Amino acid sequence: MSQPRRIFNVDLAQDMRTIVAMADNLTPYVYESELYGMLSDPSLPRLTVGGLLMRLARLSLLSDQLSPSQQVALAANWLRCSRRGQFTTRASCCTN
């Protein structure tokens, strides 16, 4: 069976920088009423729960292409985000 053809290129290093920045800013973002959170690096996309989850999932699927240190950082950021229960908190804040 042949490999599927890629229809877009993903910058894994950029995604890693983005999830670290988003995870760092997740706590204040959860308690804000703004839809898009700000990150300190203007070259990164704005923070949304969906954007963070999408990058975490994408990097998890492509983890075989990450360096060992990036794989450790990815796992650590998954834990940082999920332990805080902040995805649930943000969802409940947004429905009020």
Short mmCIF file of the C-alpha atoms (twelve columns), coordinates in Angstrom:
data_MODEL
# 
_entry.id   MODEL 
# 
loop_
_atom_site.group_PDB 
_atom_site.id 
_atom_site.type_symbol 
_atom_site.label_atom_id 
_atom_site.label_alt_id 
_atom_site.label_comp_id 
_atom_site.label_asym_id 
_atom_site.label_seq_id 
_atom_site.Cartn_x 
_atom_site.Cartn_y 
_atom_site.Cartn_z 
_atom_site.pdbx_PDB_model_num 
ATOM 1  C CA . MET A 1  0.000   0.000  0.000  1 
ATOM 2  C CA . SER A 2  1.385   3.411  -0.917 1 
ATOM 3  C CA . GLN A 3  1.827   6.285  1.492  1 
ATOM 4  C CA . PRO A 4  -0.936  8.897  1.437  1 
ATOM 5  C CA . ARG A 5  -0.036  12.056 -0.429 1 
ATOM 6  C CA . ARG A 6  0.384   15.114 1.774  1 
ATOM 7  C CA . ILE A 7  -1.808  18.019 0.837  1 
ATOM 8  C CA . PHE A 8  -0.126  20.548 3.128  1 
ATOM 9  C CA . ASN A 9  3.149   20.996 4.974  1 
ATOM 10 C CA . VAL A 10 3.209   21.301 8.732  1 
ATOM 11 C CA . ASP A 11 5.977   23.188 10.517 1 
ATOM 12 C CA . LEU A 12 6.377   20.911 13.543 1 
ATOM 13 C CA . ALA A 13 8.837   23.238 15.268 1 
ATOM 14 C CA . GLN A 14 6.377   26.137 14.909 1 
ATOM 15 C CA . ASP A 15 3.578   23.955 16.303 1 
ATOM 16 C CA . MET A 16 5.793   23.042 19.275 1 
ATOM 17 C CA . ARG A 17 6.572   26.709 19.996 1 
ATOM 18 C CA . THR A 18 2.869   27.484 19.698 1 
ATOM 19 C CA . ILE A 19 1.654   24.799 22.119 1 
ATOM 20 C CA . VAL A 20 4.267   25.811 24.702 1 
ATOM 21 C CA . ALA A 21 3.186   29.466 24.458 1 
ATOM 22 C CA . MET A 22 -0.514  28.537 24.521 1 
ATOM 23 C CA . ALA A 23 -0.073  26.220 27.506 1 
ATOM 24 C CA . ASP A 24 1.849   28.978 29.332 1 
ATOM 25 C CA . ASN A 25 -1.046  31.386 28.795 1 
ATOM 26 C CA . LEU A 26 -3.905  28.946 29.317 1 
ATOM 27 C CA . THR A 27 -4.658  29.790 32.964 1 
ATOM 28 C CA . PRO A 28 -5.256  33.530 32.445 1 
ATOM 29 C CA . TYR A 29 -7.111  32.859 29.190 1 
ATOM 30 C CA . VAL A 30 -9.587  30.509 30.863 1 
ATOM 31 C CA . TYR A 31 -10.806 33.262 33.164 1 
ATOM 32 C CA . GLU A 32 -11.042 35.988 30.523 1 
ATOM 33 C CA . SER A 33 -14.155 36.732 28.535 1 
ATOM 34 C CA . GLU A 34 -12.219 37.225 25.284 1 
ATOM 35 C CA . LEU A 35 -12.576 34.579 22.587 1 
ATOM 36 C CA . TYR A 36 -8.976  34.869 21.373 1 
ATOM 37 C CA . GLY A 37 -6.143  34.960 23.894 1 
ATOM 38 C CA . MET A 38 -3.001  36.962 23.272 1 
ATOM 39 C CA . LEU A 39 0.455   35.401 23.150 1 
ATOM 40 C CA . SER A 40 3.654   37.350 23.747 1 
ATOM 41 C CA . ASP A 41 5.102   36.363 20.358 1 
ATOM 42 C CA . PRO A 42 3.185   38.117 17.561 1 
ATOM 43 C CA . SER A 43 4.387   35.556 15.006 1 
ATOM 44 C CA . LEU A 44 2.279   32.880 16.736 1 
ATOM 45 C CA . PRO A 45 -1.470  32.453 16.255 1 
ATOM 46 C CA . ARG A 46 -3.847  33.726 18.901 1 
ATOM 47 C CA . LEU A 47 -4.826  31.373 21.699 1 
ATOM 48 C CA . THR A 48 -8.050  29.390 21.473 1 
ATOM 49 C CA . VAL A 49 -8.843  26.075 23.121 1 
ATOM 50 C CA . GLY A 50 -9.611  24.609 19.693 1 
ATOM 51 C CA . GLY A 51 -6.294  25.824 18.274 1 
ATOM 52 C CA . LEU A 52 -4.386  24.329 21.181 1 
ATOM 53 C CA . LEU A 53 -6.225  21.004 20.996 1 
ATOM 54 C CA . MET A 54 -5.772  20.822 17.223 1 
ATOM 55 C CA . ARG A 55 -2.005  21.312 17.524 1 
ATOM 56 C CA . LEU A 56 -1.699  18.835 20.392 1 
ATOM 57 C CA . ALA A 57 -3.622  16.227 18.384 1 
ATOM 58 C CA . ARG A 58 -1.706  16.908 15.169 1 
ATOM 59 C CA . LEU A 59 1.662   16.669 16.911 1 
ATOM 60 C CA . SER A 60 0.573   13.479 18.644 1 
ATOM 61 C CA . LEU A 61 -0.280  11.931 15.277 1 
ATOM 62 C CA . LEU A 62 3.042   13.073 13.821 1 
ATOM 63 C CA . SER A 63 5.105   12.330 16.939 1 
ATOM 64 C CA . ASP A 64 7.326   9.886  15.045 1 
ATOM 65 C CA . GLN A 65 8.651   12.918 13.156 1 
ATOM 66 C CA . LEU A 66 9.540   14.787 16.372 1 
ATOM 67 C CA . SER A 67 12.909  14.638 18.068 1 
ATOM 68 C CA . PRO A 68 13.036  12.818 21.421 1 
ATOM 69 C CA . SER A 69 13.160  16.138 23.283 1 
ATOM 70 C CA . GLN A 70 10.136  17.416 21.325 1 
ATOM 71 C CA . GLN A 71 8.253   14.202 22.156 1 
ATOM 72 C CA . VAL A 72 8.956   14.763 25.857 1 
ATOM 73 C CA . ALA A 73 7.844   18.398 25.590 1 
ATOM 74 C CA . LEU A 74 4.655   17.359 23.781 1 
ATOM 75 C CA . ALA A 75 3.761   14.840 26.498 1 
ATOM 76 C CA . ALA A 76 4.530   17.398 29.208 1 
ATOM 77 C CA . ASN A 77 2.279   20.005 27.597 1 
ATOM 78 C CA . TRP A 78 -0.578  17.498 27.205 1 
ATOM 79 C CA . LEU A 79 -0.275  16.852 30.956 1 
ATOM 80 C CA . ARG A 80 -0.024  20.545 31.825 1 
ATOM 81 C CA . CYS A 81 -3.235  21.301 29.968 1 
ATOM 82 C CA . SER A 82 -5.255  18.265 30.987 1 
ATOM 83 C CA . ARG A 83 -4.338  18.295 34.695 1 
ATOM 84 C CA . ARG A 84 -5.658  21.774 35.148 1 
ATOM 85 C CA . GLY A 85 -9.085  20.796 33.882 1 
ATOM 86 C CA . GLN A 86 -9.064  24.081 32.042 1 
ATOM 87 C CA . PHE A 87 -10.645 22.881 28.840 1 
ATOM 88 C CA . THR A 88 -13.766 22.065 30.850 1 
ATOM 89 C CA . THR A 89 -13.551 25.315 32.802 1 
ATOM 90 C CA . ARG A 90 -13.315 27.400 29.616 1 
ATOM 91 C CA . ALA A 91 -16.223 25.565 28.050 1 
ATOM 92 C CA . SER A 92 -18.418 26.248 31.081 1 
ATOM 93 C CA . CYS A 93 -17.340 29.907 31.114 1 
ATOM 94 C CA . CYS A 94 -18.288 30.295 27.459 1 
ATOM 95 C CA . THR A 95 -21.750 28.832 27.847 1 
ATOM 96 C CA . ASN A 96 -22.840 31.343 30.484 1 
# 
